[in-house]
Amino acid sequence: MAPKTVDKDEKRLQIAHAAVEVFASKGFDRAKMDDVAREAGVGKGTLYEYYSDKEALLEESFDLLMGVYLRELKDEVRHDSPPIETLRAITEGVISAMEHVGPVYKFFVEYMLYASRHPGANRTLAEMLESFREMAKSLLDRGVEEGALRADLDTSAAAAAFAAWFDGAIFHWIVLPKGATLREMADQYIELMLRGMLAEPRGGGR
């Protein structure tokens, strides 16, 4: 009987998902490799075959999972759709993800805390945020070129504000779950943001 073939990429992702659950529920400092192995349904020895220590597990899990979400968001960028509608679609995609996979965002907060204490870890987070900002900026630039957005719009600053809003929404959602819903916050934010960026209609006022 031939030995069972192990899909190492699939196993690595399985462990990463388990790490998300554990780090989100226990916090990075209190979580143990044993906890992750138990959640993943693997032996501790198997866990160490894929991740050398808890820090590597946190960082590589972040890389894997955030890479997946960023690719999914980039799929929302349609070059044949109006930039404003694409920004709405991206917002909808992020909000839907936040509603359905909450632990990922608690994990994201844990990672941000870890990265604030370990400068070397900031590289991955910075690259991810920069990629998101560039995606938003390209949409805003196109909106300006097409005349839908104000000609004097600082697209770099606007893209940074757009990206930063999600961090605040995540924090409020985790700390004040009984406050405004994610969708209520998103609807208000996107309308207020767009209202300030839209070009004035030809012939006068808004």
KEGU-559125 format. One record per residue: residue number from 1; x, y, z of N, C-alpha, C, CB in turn; residue in one letter. Coordinates in nm, 3 decimals, always signed. Glycine has a CB too. Layout:
<rs>
    i     n.px     n.py     n.pz    ca.px    ca.py    ca.pz     c.px     c.py     c.pz    cb.px    cb.py    cb.pz  aa
  NUM        X        Y        Z        X        Y        Z        X        Y        Z        X        Y        Z   a
...
</rs>
This chain:
<rs>
    i     n.px     n.py     n.pz    ca.px    ca.py    ca.pz     c.px     c.py     c.pz    cb.px    cb.py    cb.pz  aa
    1   +0.085   -0.119   +0.000   +0.000   +0.000   +0.000   +0.088   +0.125   +0.000   -0.096   +0.000   +0.123   m
    2   +0.065   +0.211   -0.095   +0.150   +0.330   -0.109   +0.124   +0.426   +0.007   +0.123   +0.401   -0.244   a
    3   +0.231   +0.493   +0.056   +0.212   +0.589   +0.164   +0.125   +0.707   +0.120   +0.347   +0.641   +0.214   p
    4   +0.048   +0.759   +0.214   -0.040   +0.870   +0.183   +0.041   +0.995   +0.151   -0.136   +0.897   +0.299   k
    5   +0.008   +1.060   +0.040   +0.077   +1.183   +0.000   +0.021   +1.301   +0.077   +0.065   +1.207   -0.152   t
    6   +0.108   +1.379   +0.137   +0.067   +1.495   +0.214   +0.087   +1.621   +0.129   +0.146   +1.505   +0.347   v
    7   -0.020   +1.697   +0.112   -0.011   +1.826   +0.043   +0.043   +1.927   +0.145   -0.152   +1.871   -0.015   d
    8   +0.171   +1.958   +0.132   +0.235   +2.043   +0.234   +0.178   +2.184   +0.237   +0.383   +2.048   +0.210   k
    9   +0.143   +2.237   +0.121   +0.084   +2.371   +0.118   -0.051   +2.372   +0.190   +0.067   +2.421   -0.027   d
   10   -0.130   +2.267   +0.166   -0.260   +2.257   +0.231   -0.244   +2.240   +0.382   -0.340   +2.140   +0.172   e
   11   -0.145   +2.161   +0.423   -0.120   +2.140   +0.566   -0.074   +2.270   +0.632   -0.015   +2.029   +0.586   k
   12   +0.012   +2.343   +0.564   +0.060   +2.471   +0.618   -0.058   +2.567   +0.637   +0.166   +2.533   +0.524   r
   13   -0.149   +2.571   +0.539   -0.265   +2.660   +0.549   -0.359   +2.613   +0.660   -0.339   +2.665   +0.414   l
   14   -0.373   +2.481   +0.675   -0.456   +2.426   +0.783   -0.404   +2.472   +0.919   -0.459   +2.272   +0.776   q
   15   -0.273   +2.466   +0.936   -0.213   +2.508   +1.063   -0.227   +2.659   +1.081   -0.063   +2.468   +1.069   i
   16   -0.211   +2.734   +0.971   -0.225   +2.879   +0.979   -0.365   +2.919   +1.025   -0.194   +2.944   +0.843   a
   17   -0.467   +2.852   +0.972   -0.604   +2.881   +1.013   -0.623   +2.849   +1.161   -0.704   +2.801   +0.928   h
   18   -0.563   +2.741   +1.207   -0.572   +2.707   +1.349   -0.503   +2.813   +1.435   -0.509   +2.569   +1.375   a
   19   -0.389   +2.862   +1.387   -0.316   +2.965   +1.461   -0.400   +3.092   +1.473   -0.183   +2.996   +1.393   a
   20   -0.472   +3.126   +1.368   -0.560   +3.243   +1.371   -0.662   +3.229   +1.484   -0.631   +3.261   +1.236   v
   21   -0.725   +3.113   +1.491   -0.826   +3.090   +1.595   -0.764   +3.101   +1.735   -0.889   +2.951   +1.578   e
   22   -0.648   +3.041   +1.752   -0.585   +3.039   +1.885   -0.533   +3.177   +1.925   -0.470   +2.939   +1.887   v
   23   -0.462   +3.243   +1.834   -0.407   +3.376   +1.867   -0.520   +3.477   +1.890   -0.315   +3.425   +1.754   f
   24   -0.630   +3.463   +1.813   -0.742   +3.556   +1.828   -0.812   +3.536   +1.963   -0.842   +3.538   +1.713   a
   25   -0.827   +3.412   +2.005   -0.901   +3.385   +2.129   -0.815   +3.398   +2.254   -0.960   +3.245   +2.124   s
   26   -0.689   +3.357   +2.248   -0.603   +3.360   +2.366   -0.511   +3.480   +2.371   -0.522   +3.235   +2.372   k
   27   -0.484   +3.540   +2.254   -0.382   +3.644   +2.248   -0.246   +3.580   +2.223   -0.380   +3.728   +2.377   g
   28   -0.158   +3.653   +2.156   -0.029   +3.595   +2.118   +0.053   +3.554   +2.240   +0.050   +3.694   +2.034   f
   29   +0.058   +3.640   +2.341   +0.144   +3.614   +2.456   +0.103   +3.489   +2.533   +0.144   +3.732   +2.549   d
   30   -0.027   +3.464   +2.546   -0.073   +3.349   +2.626   -0.086   +3.221   +2.544   -0.207   +3.381   +2.688   r
   31   -0.092   +3.233   +2.413   -0.107   +3.114   +2.328   +0.019   +3.029   +2.329   -0.142   +3.154   +2.184   a
   32   +0.001   +2.898   +2.320   +0.114   +2.805   +2.316   +0.108   +2.723   +2.187   +0.114   +2.712   +2.440   k
   33   +0.224   +2.671   +2.148   +0.229   +2.588   +2.028   +0.141   +2.464   +2.046   +0.375   +2.546   +1.996   m
   34   +0.133   +2.413   +2.168   +0.045   +2.300   +2.197   -0.100   +2.332   +2.162   +0.055   +2.260   +2.345   d
   35   -0.142   +2.456   +2.193   -0.279   +2.498   +2.164   -0.307   +2.495   +2.014   -0.305   +2.639   +2.221   d
   36   -0.209   +2.542   +1.938   -0.225   +2.547   +1.793   -0.229   +2.405   +1.735   -0.112   +2.628   +1.727   v
   37   -0.139   +2.320   +1.783   -0.136   +2.181   +1.735   -0.269   +2.113   +1.762   -0.021   +2.101   +1.802   a
   38   -0.324   +2.135   +1.881   -0.451   +2.073   +1.917   -0.564   +2.126   +1.827   -0.484   +2.100   +2.066   r
   39   -0.566   +2.257   +1.803   -0.669   +2.317   +1.718   -0.658   +2.268   +1.574   -0.660   +2.469   +1.723   e
   40   -0.535   +2.248   +1.528   -0.512   +2.204   +1.390   -0.531   +2.055   +1.372   -0.372   +2.242   +1.346   a
   41   -0.534   +1.981   +1.483   -0.549   +1.837   +1.475   -0.422   +1.767   +1.428   -0.663   +1.803   +1.382   g
   42   -0.307   +1.824   +1.465   -0.179   +1.763   +1.428   -0.094   +1.745   +1.553   -0.104   +1.850   +1.322   v
   43   +0.007   +1.662   +1.542   +0.101   +1.644   +1.653   +0.193   +1.765   +1.663   +0.183   +1.515   +1.635   g
   44   +0.247   +1.786   +1.782   +0.336   +1.899   +1.801   +0.460   +1.887   +1.712   +0.378   +1.910   +1.949   k
   45   +0.507   +1.764   +1.692   +0.622   +1.743   +1.604   +0.591   +1.786   +1.462   +0.665   +1.597   +1.606   g
   46   +0.470   +1.755   +1.415   +0.430   +1.797   +1.280   +0.427   +1.949   +1.271   +0.292   +1.739   +1.244   t
   47   +0.376   +2.012   +1.376   +0.369   +2.159   +1.378   +0.507   +2.219   +1.359   +0.307   +2.208   +1.509   l
   48   +0.607   +2.163   +1.428   +0.742   +2.218   +1.419   +0.809   +2.186   +1.285   +0.827   +2.164   +1.533   y
   49   +0.756   +2.092   +1.211   +0.808   +2.068   +1.075   +0.776   +2.185   +0.983   +0.748   +1.938   +1.018   e
   50   +0.669   +2.255   +1.014   +0.625   +2.364   +0.928   +0.661   +2.502   +0.983   +0.477   +2.356   +0.909   y
   51   +0.665   +2.515   +1.114   +0.691   +2.646   +1.177   +0.791   +2.626   +1.290   +0.559   +2.711   +1.230   y
   52   +0.900   +2.701   +1.288   +1.010   +2.679   +1.382   +0.978   +2.722   +1.524   +1.131   +2.751   +1.335   s
   53   +0.894   +2.825   +1.540   +0.857   +2.872   +1.673   +0.729   +2.955   +1.664   +0.972   +2.955   +1.737   d
   54   +0.685   +3.006   +1.776   +0.557   +3.078   +1.780   +0.563   +3.206   +1.698   +0.518   +3.109   +1.924   k
   55   +0.677   +3.274   +1.702   +0.691   +3.398   +1.626   +0.682   +3.372   +1.476   +0.825   +3.467   +1.660   e
   56   +0.749   +3.267   +1.431   +0.744   +3.231   +1.289   +0.602   +3.192   +1.249   +0.841   +3.116   +1.258   a
   57   +0.533   +3.123   +1.339   +0.396   +3.082   +1.312   +0.306   +3.204   +1.295   +0.343   +2.992   +1.426   l
   58   +0.321   +3.303   +1.383   +0.241   +3.425   +1.374   +0.269   +3.498   +1.242   +0.270   +3.518   +1.494   l
   59   +0.397   +3.519   +1.213   +0.433   +3.597   +1.096   +0.395   +3.526   +0.966   +0.582   +3.626   +1.097   e
   60   +0.424   +3.397   +0.958   +0.393   +3.326   +0.833   +0.243   +3.306   +0.816   +0.465   +3.190   +0.832   e
   61   +0.171   +3.288   +0.925   +0.025   +3.277   +0.916   -0.034   +3.408   +0.865   -0.036   +3.240   +1.054   s
   62   +0.020   +3.518   +0.915   -0.025   +3.649   +0.868   +0.002   +3.665   +0.719   +0.045   +3.763   +0.946   f
   63   +0.121   +3.628   +0.676   +0.157   +3.638   +0.533   +0.061   +3.557   +0.447   +0.301   +3.591   +0.511   d
   64   +0.036   +3.434   +0.487   -0.049   +3.345   +0.409   -0.192   +3.396   +0.399   -0.049   +3.206   +0.469   l
   65   -0.251   +3.427   +0.513   -0.391   +3.461   +0.515   -0.420   +3.600   +0.461   -0.444   +3.450   +0.654   l
   66   -0.337   +3.698   +0.494   -0.358   +3.832   +0.441   -0.331   +3.836   +0.291   -0.269   +3.932   +0.514   m
   67   -0.239   +3.752   +0.246   -0.215   +3.744   +0.101   -0.339   +3.695   +0.028   -0.098   +3.651   +0.072   g
   68   -0.408   +3.599   +0.087   -0.532   +3.548   +0.027   -0.637   +3.658   +0.020   -0.587   +3.427   +0.106   v
   69   -0.657   +3.732   +0.130   -0.759   +3.836   +0.132   -0.725   +3.951   +0.038   -0.778   +3.889   +0.274   y
   70   -0.597   +3.985   +0.030   -0.559   +4.094   -0.060   -0.583   +4.056   -0.205   -0.412   +4.132   -0.039   l
   71   -0.554   +3.930   -0.239   -0.581   +3.886   -0.377   -0.730   +3.890   -0.407   -0.526   +3.743   -0.400   r
   72   -0.811   +3.852   -0.308   -0.956   +3.856   -0.328   -1.004   +3.999   -0.348   -1.028   +3.791   -0.209   e
   73   -0.946   +4.093   -0.273   -0.985   +4.232   -0.289   -0.944   +4.285   -0.426   -0.924   +4.317   -0.179   l
   74   -0.826   +4.247   -0.471   -0.780   +4.293   -0.603   -0.871   +4.242   -0.713   -0.637   +4.247   -0.628   k
   75   -0.934   +4.128   -0.689   -1.029   +4.076   -0.788   -1.151   +4.166   -0.802   -1.072   +3.935   -0.750   d
   76   -1.176   +4.248   -0.698   -1.289   +4.341   -0.704   -1.261   +4.460   -0.795   -1.324   +4.390   -0.565   e
   77   -1.132   +4.483   -0.825   -1.096   +4.598   -0.907   -1.125   +4.568   -1.053   -0.946   +4.636   -0.888   v
   78   -1.227   +4.633   -1.105   -1.268   +4.615   -1.244   -1.231   +4.740   -1.322   -1.421   +4.585   -1.255   r
   79   -1.143   +4.724   -1.419   -1.100   +4.840   -1.497   -1.207   +4.890   -1.593   -0.975   +4.807   -1.575   h
   80   -1.314   +4.812   -1.611   -1.423   +4.855   -1.698   -1.540   +4.912   -1.619   -1.470   +4.739   -1.783   d
   81   -1.525   +4.925   -1.486   -1.630   +4.982   -1.402   -1.589   +5.120   -1.354   -1.661   +4.889   -1.282   s
   82   -1.686   +5.209   -1.326   -1.653   +5.341   -1.272   -1.575   +5.327   -1.141   -1.780   +5.425   -1.249   p
   83   -1.473   +5.409   -1.120   -1.392   +5.398   -0.997   -1.474   +5.404   -0.869   -1.289   +5.508   -0.995   p
   84   -1.577   +5.490   -0.868   -1.659   +5.502   -0.747   -1.729   +5.371   -0.714   -1.763   +5.614   -0.764   i
   85   -1.782   +5.306   -0.816   -1.849   +5.179   -0.795   -1.752   +5.071   -0.749   -1.920   +5.134   -0.922   e
   86   -1.629   +5.078   -0.800   -1.529   +4.981   -0.758   -1.490   +5.002   -0.612   -1.404   +4.990   -0.847   t
   87   -1.478   +5.129   -0.570   -1.451   +5.157   -0.429   -1.563   +5.104   -0.340   -1.432   +5.309   -0.407   l
   88   -1.686   +5.119   -0.385   -1.798   +5.064   -0.310   -1.789   +4.911   -0.302   -1.932   +5.107   -0.375   r
   89   -1.751   +4.849   -0.415   -1.740   +4.703   -0.418   -1.630   +4.655   -0.325   -1.714   +4.654   -0.561   a
   90   -1.517   +4.726   -0.320   -1.409   +4.689   -0.229   -1.455   +4.700   -0.084   -1.284   +4.778   -0.253   i
   91   -1.525   +4.810   -0.054   -1.577   +4.829   +0.081   -1.672   +4.717   +0.118   -1.647   +4.964   +0.094   t
   92   -1.760   +4.682   +0.026   -1.855   +4.573   +0.050   -1.781   +4.442   +0.074   -1.952   +4.558   -0.069   e
   93   -1.675   +4.417   -0.004   -1.599   +4.294   +0.013   -1.532   +4.286   +0.149   -1.495   +4.284   -0.095   g
   94   -1.474   +4.398   +0.194   -1.407   +4.398   +0.324   -1.509   +4.382   +0.436   -1.328   +4.529   +0.344   v
   95   -1.622   +4.453   +0.427   -1.724   +4.443   +0.531   -1.781   +4.301   +0.539   -1.837   +4.543   +0.505   i
   96   -1.805   +4.240   +0.424   -1.857   +4.103   +0.423   -1.759   +4.008   +0.490   -1.886   +4.057   +0.279   s
   97   -1.630   +4.025   +0.460   -1.528   +3.941   +0.522   -1.526   +3.961   +0.673   -1.389   +3.970   +0.462   a
   98   -1.536   +4.087   +0.716   -1.534   +4.117   +0.858   -1.654   +4.054   +0.930   -1.533   +4.269   +0.880   m
   99   -1.768   +4.052   +0.864   -1.888   +3.995   +0.925   -1.879   +3.843   +0.938   -2.011   +4.031   +0.843   e
  100   -1.818   +3.778   +0.840   -1.822   +3.632   +0.836   -1.699   +3.563   +0.895   -1.839   +3.587   +0.695   h
  101   -1.588   +3.634   +0.903   -1.468   +3.570   +0.957   -1.403   +3.660   +1.061   -1.367   +3.538   +0.844   v
  102   -1.481   +3.694   +1.162   -1.435   +3.783   +1.266   -1.303   +3.749   +1.330   -1.535   +3.789   +1.369   g
  103   -1.277   +3.621   +1.361   -1.150   +3.588   +1.426   -1.028   +3.635   +1.348   -1.140   +3.440   +1.447   p
  104   -1.038   +3.641   +1.216   -0.924   +3.687   +1.136   -0.887   +3.829   +1.175   -0.955   +3.679   +0.986   v
  105   -0.987   +3.911   +1.204   -0.960   +4.051   +1.234   -0.909   +4.068   +1.377   -1.084   +4.135   +1.213   y
  106   -0.955   +3.982   +1.468   -0.896   +3.983   +1.601   -0.749   +3.939   +1.593   -0.976   +3.891   +1.698   k
  107   -0.723   +3.846   +1.505   -0.586   +3.802   +1.480   -0.504   +3.917   +1.421   -0.584   +3.680   +1.384   f
  108   -0.565   +3.993   +1.332   -0.497   +4.106   +1.271   -0.455   +4.208   +1.378   -0.588   +4.173   +1.166   f
  109   -0.544   +4.233   +1.474   -0.511   +4.325   +1.583   -0.395   +4.269   +1.666   -0.635   +4.349   +1.674   v
  110   -0.398   +4.138   +1.693   -0.287   +4.076   +1.765   -0.156   +4.094   +1.688   -0.315   +3.925   +1.789   e
  111   -0.164   +4.078   +1.558   -0.042   +4.093   +1.477   +0.008   +4.237   +1.483   -0.068   +4.052   +1.331   y
  112   -0.082   +4.334   +1.476   -0.040   +4.474   +1.482   +0.030   +4.505   +1.614   -0.160   +4.567   +1.464   m
  113   -0.023   +4.449   +1.724   +0.042   +4.468   +1.854   +0.181   +4.405   +1.853   -0.044   +4.408   +1.967   l
  114   +0.191   +4.285   +1.798   +0.320   +4.217   +1.789   +0.417   +4.299   +1.704   +0.304   +4.075   +1.731   y
  115   +0.369   +4.348   +1.590   +0.456   +4.422   +1.498   +0.505   +4.552   +1.561   +0.382   +4.452   +1.367   a
  116   +0.422   +4.613   +1.648   +0.463   +4.738   +1.712   +0.580   +4.717   +1.807   +0.346   +4.799   +1.788   s
  117   +0.598   +4.592   +1.855   +0.707   +4.562   +1.948   +0.825   +4.496   +1.878   +0.657   +4.471   +2.058   r
  118   +0.806   +4.455   +1.752   +0.912   +4.388   +1.678   +0.926   +4.454   +1.540   +0.882   +4.234   +1.663   h
  119   +1.014   +4.555   +1.530   +1.026   +4.632   +1.406   +1.044   +4.548   +1.281   +1.141   +4.726   +1.418   p
  120   +1.112   +4.436   +1.291   +1.134   +4.352   +1.173   +1.005   +4.298   +1.113   +1.224   +4.238   +1.207   g
  121   +0.903   +4.281   +1.198   +0.776   +4.227   +1.151   +0.696   +4.330   +1.074   +0.694   +4.176   +1.268   a
  122   +0.731   +4.458   +1.089   +0.655   +4.563   +1.023   +0.664   +4.555   +0.871   +0.703   +4.698   +1.069   n
  123   +0.768   +4.490   +0.820   +0.789   +4.487   +0.675   +0.669   +4.424   +0.604   +0.917   +4.409   +0.641   r
  124   +0.624   +4.310   +0.652   +0.512   +4.243   +0.588   +0.386   +4.327   +0.596   +0.487   +4.107   +0.652   t
  125   +0.359   +4.382   +0.715   +0.240   +4.465   +0.732   +0.247   +4.589   +0.645   +0.223   +4.504   +0.879   l
  126   +0.365   +4.651   +0.640   +0.382   +4.771   +0.558   +0.360   +4.741   +0.410   +0.521   +4.832   +0.579   a
  127   +0.412   +4.627   +0.365   +0.396   +4.590   +0.224   +0.249   +4.567   +0.191   +0.477   +4.465   +0.192   e
  128   +0.175   +4.503   +0.283   +0.035   +4.477   +0.259   -0.045   +4.607   +0.253   -0.021   +4.386   +0.368   m
  129   -0.019   +4.697   +0.349   -0.090   +4.824   +0.350   -0.056   +4.908   +0.228   -0.059   +4.901   +0.478   l
  130   +0.070   +4.905   +0.190   +0.112   +4.982   +0.072   +0.043   +4.930   -0.053   +0.264   +4.977   +0.055   e
  131   +0.032   +4.800   -0.064   -0.035   +4.740   -0.179   -0.182   +4.784   -0.183   -0.025   +4.587   -0.174   s
  132   -0.247   +4.784   -0.067   -0.387   +4.826   -0.062   -0.400   +4.973   -0.098   -0.446   +4.800   +0.079   f
  133   -0.311   +5.056   -0.046   -0.315   +5.199   -0.078   -0.294   +5.224   -0.227   -0.209   +5.275   +0.003   r
  134   -0.198   +5.152   -0.286   -0.172   +5.169   -0.428   -0.294   +5.132   -0.511   -0.051   +5.086   -0.470   e
  135   -0.362   +5.025   -0.470   -0.483   +4.984   -0.540   -0.588   +5.094   -0.533   -0.537   +4.852   -0.481   m
  136   -0.608   +5.150   -0.412   -0.706   +5.257   -0.396   -0.664   +5.382   -0.472   -0.726   +5.291   -0.247   a
  137   -0.535   +5.415   -0.467   -0.487   +5.535   -0.536   -0.507   +5.525   -0.687   -0.339   +5.558   -0.504   k
  138   -0.484   +5.408   -0.743   -0.501   +5.392   -0.887   -0.647   +5.416   -0.928   -0.457   +5.252   -0.932   s
  139   -0.740   +5.373   -0.842   -0.882   +5.399   -0.869   -0.914   +5.548   -0.860   -0.969   +5.320   -0.772   l
  140   -0.860   +5.613   -0.757   -0.885   +5.756   -0.740   -0.821   +5.836   -0.853   -0.831   +5.803   -0.605   l
  141   -0.701   +5.798   -0.894   -0.637   +5.867   -1.006   -0.723   +5.856   -1.132   -0.496   +5.807   -1.032   d
  142   -0.779   +5.738   -1.153   -0.863   +5.720   -1.271   -0.990   +5.804   -1.259   -0.899   +5.571   -1.290   r
  143   -1.043   +5.814   -1.138   -1.161   +5.897   -1.118   -1.135   +6.043   -1.149   -1.210   +5.884   -0.976   g
  144   -1.016   +6.091   -1.112   -0.977   +6.229   -1.144   -0.962   +6.247   -1.295   -0.846   +6.266   -1.071   v
  145   -0.893   +6.153   -1.357   -0.871   +6.161   -1.502   -1.002   +6.161   -1.580   -0.784   +6.045   -1.548   e
  146   -1.099   +6.086   -1.530   -1.227   +6.075   -1.599   -1.323   +6.188   -1.564   -1.292   +5.943   -1.568   e
  147   -1.282   +6.275   -1.472   -1.365   +6.388   -1.435   -1.472   +6.360   -1.333   -1.428   +6.441   -1.554   g
  148   -1.474   +6.239   -1.276   -1.575   +6.205   -1.175   -1.536   +6.260   -1.038   -1.594   +6.054   -1.167   a
  149   -1.405   +6.275   -1.014   -1.356   +6.325   -0.886   -1.288   +6.459   -0.905   -1.259   +6.224   -0.822   l
  150   -1.277   +6.535   -0.796   -1.220   +6.669   -0.800   -1.079   +6.668   -0.858   -1.218   +6.729   -0.660   r
  151   -1.049   +6.766   -0.939   -0.918   +6.775   -1.002   -0.808   +6.802   -0.900   -0.918   +6.883   -1.109   a
  152   -0.844   +6.868   -0.787   -0.744   +6.903   -0.686   -0.731   +6.796   -0.577   -0.778   +7.036   -0.622   d
  153   -0.792   +6.681   -0.598   -0.790   +6.577   -0.495   -0.648   +6.523   -0.476   -0.885   +6.462   -0.533   l
  154   -0.605   +6.516   -0.351   -0.477   +6.452   -0.318   -0.505   +6.302   -0.308   -0.415   +6.509   -0.182   d
  155   -0.482   +6.232   -0.417   -0.520   +6.091   -0.423   -0.438   +6.004   -0.328   -0.507   +6.039   -0.564   t
  156   -0.315   +6.043   -0.301   -0.232   +5.964   -0.207   -0.289   +5.971   -0.066   -0.086   +6.015   -0.208   s
  157   -0.322   +6.093   -0.022   -0.378   +6.110   +0.113   -0.516   +6.047   +0.123   -0.385   +6.259   +0.150   a
  158   -0.597   +6.060   +0.018   -0.731   +6.003   +0.019   -0.724   +5.850   +0.025   -0.810   +6.048   -0.105   a
  159   -0.630   +5.792   -0.049   -0.614   +5.646   -0.047   -0.570   +5.599   +0.091   -0.512   +5.601   -0.153   a
  160   -0.481   +5.676   +0.156   -0.436   +5.641   +0.291   -0.553   +5.648   +0.389   -0.322   +5.735   +0.337   a
  161   -0.638   +5.750   +0.375   -0.755   +5.764   +0.463   -0.852   +5.649   +0.442   -0.826   +5.898   +0.440   a
  162   -0.870   +5.610   +0.317   -0.959   +5.499   +0.285   -0.910   +5.370   +0.350   -0.970   +5.481   +0.131   f
  163   -0.780   +5.344   +0.340   -0.722   +5.223   +0.398   -0.728   +5.226   +0.550   -0.578   +5.205   +0.351   a
  164   -0.700   +5.343   +0.608   -0.694   +5.355   +0.754   -0.831   +5.337   +0.818   -0.637   +5.489   +0.793   a
  165   -0.938   +5.374   +0.745   -1.072   +5.363   +0.803   -1.104   +5.221   +0.845   -1.176   +5.412   +0.704   w
  166   -1.062   +5.122   +0.768   -1.094   +4.984   +0.800   -1.033   +4.941   +0.934   -1.045   +4.891   +0.689   f
  167   -0.912   +4.992   +0.963   -0.850   +4.959   +1.091   -0.936   +5.010   +1.206   -0.708   +5.019   +1.101   d
  168   -0.987   +5.134   +1.192   -1.072   +5.189   +1.296   -1.202   +5.114   +1.310   -1.101   +5.334   +1.268   g
  169   -1.260   +5.074   +1.197   -1.386   +4.999   +1.200   -1.367   +4.865   +1.270   -1.440   +4.977   +1.057   a
  170   -1.256   +4.799   +1.241   -1.226   +4.671   +1.306   -1.219   +4.689   +1.458   -1.093   +4.612   +1.254   i
  171   -1.148   +4.794   +1.499   -1.132   +4.817   +1.643   -1.267   +4.843   +1.710   -1.037   +4.935   +1.667   f
  172   -1.348   +4.929   +1.651   -1.479   +4.960   +1.709   -1.568   +4.837   +1.713   -1.547   +5.071   +1.629   h
  173   -1.561   +4.757   +1.609   -1.646   +4.638   +1.602   -1.609   +4.537   +1.711   -1.633   +4.572   +1.464   w
  174   -1.479   +4.525   +1.737   -1.433   +4.431   +1.840   -1.465   +4.483   +1.980   -1.283   +4.405   +1.827   i
  175   -1.440   +4.612   +2.004   -1.457   +4.668   +2.138   -1.603   +4.702   +2.169   -1.372   +4.793   +2.153   v
  176   -1.677   +4.750   +2.068   -1.816   +4.791   +2.089   -1.909   +4.718   +1.993   -1.830   +4.944   +2.071   l
  177   -1.922   +4.587   +2.009   -2.002   +4.508   +1.914   -2.150   +4.546   +1.911   -1.991   +4.364   +1.947   p
  178   -2.199   +4.612   +2.018   -2.340   +4.650   +2.022   -2.363   +4.794   +1.976   -2.393   +4.634   +2.163   k
  179   -2.258   +4.859   +1.927   -2.273   +4.993   +1.873   -2.327   +4.986   +1.731   -2.139   +5.068   +1.876   g
  180   -2.290   +5.081   +1.648   -2.332   +5.081   +1.508   -2.280   +4.954   +1.440   -2.281   +5.208   +1.435   a
  181   -2.361   +4.898   +1.352   -2.316   +4.779   +1.281   -2.208   +4.816   +1.180   -2.435   +4.710   +1.210   t
  182   -2.137   +4.715   +1.135   -2.033   +4.739   +1.036   -2.091   +4.804   +0.911   -1.963   +4.608   +1.000   l
  183   -2.205   +4.758   +0.869   -2.265   +4.812   +0.747   -2.313   +4.955   +0.766   -2.381   +4.724   +0.702   r
  184   -2.365   +4.985   +0.883   -2.406   +5.123   +0.911   -2.285   +5.217   +0.908   -2.477   +5.132   +1.047   e
  185   -2.176   +5.173   +0.970   -2.054   +5.254   +0.968   -2.002   +5.271   +0.826   -1.946   +5.190   +1.055   m
  186   -2.000   +5.161   +0.751   -1.948   +5.165   +0.615   -2.032   +5.253   +0.525   -1.940   +5.024   +0.557   a
  187   -2.164   +5.242   +0.537   -2.252   +5.324   +0.454   -2.230   +5.473   +0.479   -2.398   +5.288   +0.478   d
  188   -2.220   +5.508   +0.607   -2.197   +5.649   +0.640   -2.060   +5.696   +0.592   -2.209   +5.670   +0.791   q
  189   -1.959   +5.615   +0.617   -1.824   +5.657   +0.582   -1.807   +5.675   +0.431   -1.724   +5.555   +0.632   y
  190   -1.850   +5.575   +0.355   -1.826   +5.581   +0.211   -1.902   +5.697   +0.149   -1.868   +5.449   +0.144   i
  191   -2.024   +5.726   +0.199   -2.100   +5.838   +0.145   -2.034   +5.972   +0.179   -2.244   +5.835   +0.197   e
  192   -1.990   +5.986   +0.303   -1.924   +6.110   +0.343   -1.793   +6.130   +0.268   -1.899   +6.111   +0.494   l
  193   -1.717   +6.023   +0.254   -1.589   +6.032   +0.184   -1.610   +6.068   +0.038   -1.512   +5.900   +0.195   m
  194   -1.703   +6.000   -0.026   -1.726   +6.026   -0.168   -1.783   +6.165   -0.191   -1.820   +5.921   -0.227   l
  195   -1.868   +6.210   -0.100   -1.926   +6.343   -0.115   -1.818   +6.450   -0.118   -2.024   +6.371   -0.001   r
  196   -1.712   +6.429   -0.041   -1.602   +6.526   -0.039   -1.510   +6.515   -0.159   -1.523   +6.510   +0.086   g
  197   -1.514   +6.403   -0.231   -1.422   +6.384   -0.343   -1.486   +6.410   -0.479   -1.368   +6.245   -0.341   m
  198   -1.618   +6.407   -0.485   -1.684   +6.418   -0.615   -1.661   +6.553   -0.680   -1.831   +6.394   -0.600   l
  199   -1.645   +6.552   -0.810   -1.633   +6.675   -0.886   -1.768   +6.746   -0.887   -1.583   +6.647   -1.032   a
  200   -1.766   +6.880   -0.885   -1.891   +6.953   -0.893   -1.953   +6.934   -1.031   -1.869   +7.103   -0.863   e
  201   -2.085   +6.923   -1.035   -2.152   +6.908   -1.165   -2.124   +7.029   -1.253   -2.304   +6.888   -1.148   p
  202   -2.111   +7.005   -1.380   -2.089   +7.116   -1.471   -2.207   +7.212   -1.465   -2.068   +7.066   -1.613   r
  203   -2.173   +7.340   -1.462   -2.279   +7.439   -1.463   -2.309   +7.494   -1.323   -2.403   +7.381   -1.522   g
  204   -2.232   +7.451   -1.220   -2.254   +7.512   -1.090   -2.256   +7.414   -0.977   -2.380   +7.586   -1.091   g
  205   -2.328   +7.451   -0.870   -2.323   +7.382   -0.742   -2.359   +7.236   -0.750   -2.414   +7.448   -0.646   g
  206   -2.355   +7.178   -0.636   -2.376   +7.035   -0.626   -2.524   +7.000   -0.633   -2.316   +6.982   -0.496   r
</rs>
